[in-house]
């Protein structure tokens, strides 16, 4: 259980780094797709004028490395289960803890705290200061629900893959 908690915390750290890299380096135009509509409108000019600069290339590389790190944590969770002769149910519980943990961190830590309670994003996007979207907790309920369903579906599928590999 300790390993599962540590892996979940590792995913949270990488998720936080991913948000920071996305804001600081603007590696992709799709970064702002996760913001409320009024914020996207205020960022439209900046997004349309993005050019391929060395800073953005570094951001793309860092973003890719963070995604690889997240994948590595997920794979390590499965390999560790093989080494410890996990049952199918143990795998499901591990992958659910990791998935639900990161989703709760996303909803509570970022959607509620970072977006609505701090000025974290306005530091990177000052042109959005005063936007109503920064106070709209739950603006992306549909997206969060879809991601939650994917987590619930992927945990048993991933568990089955690693369970069968370990047999």
Buried (B, 14 or more C-beta within 10 A) or exposed (E): EEEBEEBBBBBBBBBBBBBBBBBBBBBBEEBBEBBBEBBBBBBEEBBEEEEEEEEBEBBBEBBEBBEEBBEEBBEEBBEBBBEEEBEBEBBBBBBBBBBBBBBEBBBEBBBEBBBBEEEBBBEBBEEBEEBEBBEBBEBBEEEBEEBBEEBEEBBBEBBEEBBEEBE
